[in-house]
Amino acid sequence: MVELAWLDGDVIPRATLALPVGDAGFVLGAAVTEQLRTFSGRLFLPDRHAGRFRDSLATVGIDPGFPLDAIFEAAGQIANHNQSLGPIGGDLGVVIFSTPGDQPSQHGGRSGRPRTAIHTFPLAFQIWADAYIRGVALRSVSVCQVPAASWPVGLKCRSRMHYHLADREAAAAESGSRALICHEDGRVSETSTANVAIVRRGQLVTPPPFDALSGVSLGYLRHLAGSAGIEWREESLTVGDLAAADEILLTSTPNCLLPATRLNGRHVADGRPGPLFRGLIGAWSESVGLDIIEQARTAST
């Protein structure tokens, strides 16, 4: 059997999935996207990802030509098939994206219909397996978040040059660190790969939706925190707030929840993952029926 992908309603070998170089998604980076992951072969939180994908499509004005339910049903089928080809205990990242189609300036003035694709890849557990234990290093950078006048912060899109530049700057300052991206006025937004939350006197505090993309994993963390009786607040944060925090937590789809234990070369609190991180990653593991940290460590050896 071969690994499969999906393009505009057709199931195809993943190796043949391609966009024309004249597609606006390539020419302009004009593409909206969602990345999901599987747990034990099943899509995690597909309805929440579908809702955000719907909103992104509406913002950009892309009609994929297929019902959203059909796209996400196909994503589940592709993931299930491709999961069966991999190692037992492995899980997948699942990408869904849509583009406006052909860029008229490169097709004799003619535009084409939008393109929508689905593909999967094995999760790269080795990249973050140690971070559950040692934590992540963050660095402030000069690269700022894209202003809302350019596009809304809630748009999940592929135009991410600022992420690339921010991470280059962070890595140059400290090898292996990730960029902490702020707005021009100093409000903390996100990292290139994750939402940010801090622990302050037992409360979880996160930037509000007008400061950062409301991540699906961040929403799930809020659910877990509520179940554990942990108070949740939204307020604009500064780098100083992060430096003074009891813990810094990072949420993203592939790794769910990671601790940040260094900020700008200094320890966060005692420099070790804190008790709320340990409790919440344990609750996350219990909710999905597997030990998230152990899965990553086993898969990366």
N, C-alpha and C positions, 0 to 999 in steps of 0.2 A: 504494500500500500504506500501511497505517496502523501506527503503533507499537502493540505488543501488551503485555498483562499476563496474569496468571493468578490466578484466585480460586477456591479450593476445587474444583479440577479443570476449571474452564472457562477457555478462552482468550477474552479479551475485549479490546476497544480500551483502551489504557492510559488514555485520557481519561475512561473511565467507571469506572475503579477507585475504589471508595469504601468506607468503613466507616460503618455507622450511628453517629450520635453517642452512642447508648446502649450501644455495644460497650465491654466492660471494658478493651480496649486503649486506648480514648479516655478513658473515665471515670476509670480508675485508672492509666493508663500500664502496664497489665499485659500486656506483649507481649514475646516473646523474638524475637531477630532475628539474622541474619547478613548482612554486606555482603561481597560478593565483587567482583572486577574481572575484566575480560577482558584478554588479551594477544592481539592479532591475531584478535580475535573469539572466543577460547576461554576458558572459565572457568579461572581460576588456582587451583590447590590445592582443588578442590571436595570431595575426600574429607576433608580436614582441617576444612574449614568444616562439612561434614555431621556429623562427629563431635562438634564443639562444639555445634552446633544440637541434636543428639540429647540431649546432656547438659543443655542449658538447658531443653528441653521436659520432661525428666524431673524437674528441680528444681522447676519451676513446676506440674507435673501436667497439662500440656496434651497431649492425644492429637489430632494434627491429622486423623486419619482417613484418611491416605494414607501409604503406605510412604515412608520417607526417600529411597530411590532414585528413586521416581517424582517426588518434589518437585524433587530436584536435576536429574533428567533434563529436567523441564519448564523449569527455570531455564536450562539450556543451550540449549534450543530457543528460548525467548523471547529470550535474549541474541543468539543467532545471527541470528534474524529482525530484531531491532531494530538490530543492528550493520550489517546490509545497507542500512539506510535512511540511515545517517550518512555523514560524510566518510571517504574512504580514509585509513587511518592513525589514525583515532580509536578510542578504546576506551570501554567502558561500566563504570559501577558497577552492580552487580546486588544488589537487596535481597530477602531472603526473611524474612517474619515470620509469627508465629502469635499469636493472641489467644485467651483463654478463651471468647470469644463474648459474647452479650448479658449486660449487667449486670442481674441479676434485679430490683434496686430500681427500675430504670427501664423494666421490662417486665412490670409487674403480678405480680412475684414469680417469673416464669418465666425460666429460663435457656435459652440456645440452644447449638447445637454450636459448637465452636471454629472460627475462621476462619483460613485460611492464604492468603497472597498473595505474588506475585512481581512485581516491576517493575524497570525499568532507567532509567538516566539517563546522559547524556554526562558523562564525568569532567571536572571543572572544573580543567583543567591550569593555567589562568591564576592560580589561587590559590596554587600552590606552585612554579611553574616557576623563579622566581628564587631560591627557598630552597635549591635544590641547589648554587648558586654562593655565595650570601651567607649562608646559614644561617638558623636560626629563633631568635627571642628567647623565653626562658622567664622566667616570673615566679612566685615563691612567693606563695601566697594564703592567706587565713584559712579558706577553705572546705575542709573535710576530706573524705576518702574515706568513703563509706558504711560503717559498721562491719559486720563479719561477722555480728553478732547480728541485723542487719536483713535482709540477704541476702548469700549467699556472693560473694566477689570474683570468682569464676570464672563467674558468671552473666552472659550477654550479653543485656541487657534494654534496654527503651526508657525506663525510669524514670531520667531523666538531668538532673533539675533542678539537681543539684549541679554538673554540668559547665557548664551555662549560667551559673550564678552565678559560678563560678570564672573563666570566661573574661571575664565582664563586669568582674570585679575586676582581672584581669591587664591588660586593655585600658585600663582607667582609669589604671593605673600607668604603662603604656608602650604607646603605640599600636602595634597589630599584633602584640603579644606573645601567647603562649599560656600558659595556667595550668599550673603544676606542682603536681599534687595529691598531698598527703601524708595519711597516717593521723594521728589525733589525737596519737599519741606521737612524731610526726616522721619516721616511716619513709616514704620516697618510694614512691608507688604508680605513677602514670602521668600523662599529660596527658589532656585531654578527648578527644583524637583519636588518641593513639599510646602505645605502650609505650616505655619508656626503657631505654637501656643506656649504660654509660660505658666508655671505654678507659682502663685504668690499667696502666702499664708493659707495654704490649703485650697485655694480657689484656682480654677483653670481660667485663664484670660487669653482671648484671641482677638486679632484685628477684626473689625466689622467688615461686612461685605463690600463697602465702598473703598476699603483699603487693600483687599486681597480677594482673589478668586475663592469662592466658597467650595472647598474641595469635598468630594463625596466621602473620602476617608475622614476628613475633619468632622463631617456630620455624624459619621458612625462613632467617632470618639465622643462626641457630645452625648449620643445615646448611651454609651457605656458609662460615661461619667454620671449621667442622671440616674442610671440604675444603681450606681455605687453611692449615691447621695452626695456627689461632689458638686459644689456650686460652680456655675459656668457664667462668665461675663464676657461681653464684647466691648472693647475700647481700643482706641488708637494707641499704639505702643511705639516707644523709641528704643534706640540701641541701649540707652541707659537703663530702661526698664528690663531689657533682656539681661544686661550685665548684673543687675541686682536680683534676678529671679532665683527662686529656690530650685527650679528645674526648667529646662527648655525642652519641649517636645516637638517633633516633626512628624507630620502625617502625610502619607502618599500611598497610592494604590499598590505598587509592587511590594513594599516592605511593611505597610500598615502603620507602624509606629516606631520611631527611633528617638533616643535621647541625644541632645546636643550637650556635650560636656566641656567644650572649650569655645570661647568667644574672643576673637581678636587676640589670640595668644594667651589668654588667661582662663583659669578654671571657672566653670559655672558651679557655684557653691563649692562642694568638696571635690569636684572633678569626676564624680562617679554617677552612673544612672541612679536616679532617686526612687523613693518608695511609690510615688504615684505612677511613674513609668512602669515599674515592676508590676504593680497591681493591675494597671490598665492593659498591658500587653498580655498578662495572664487571663484577664476577662475576655479579651479579643480572641485569644487561643481557644478558650472554652466555648465561645459562641460559634466558632467555625469548626470545631471538632478535631483540631490538631494543634500541636505545639508549634507555634510560628517560629520561635527562635530555633528549636531543635530541627525543624524542617530545613531552615536555611543553613545551619551548620552541617547537617548531614549531607545536603546536596552540594555543598561547596568543598567537601573533602575528596 
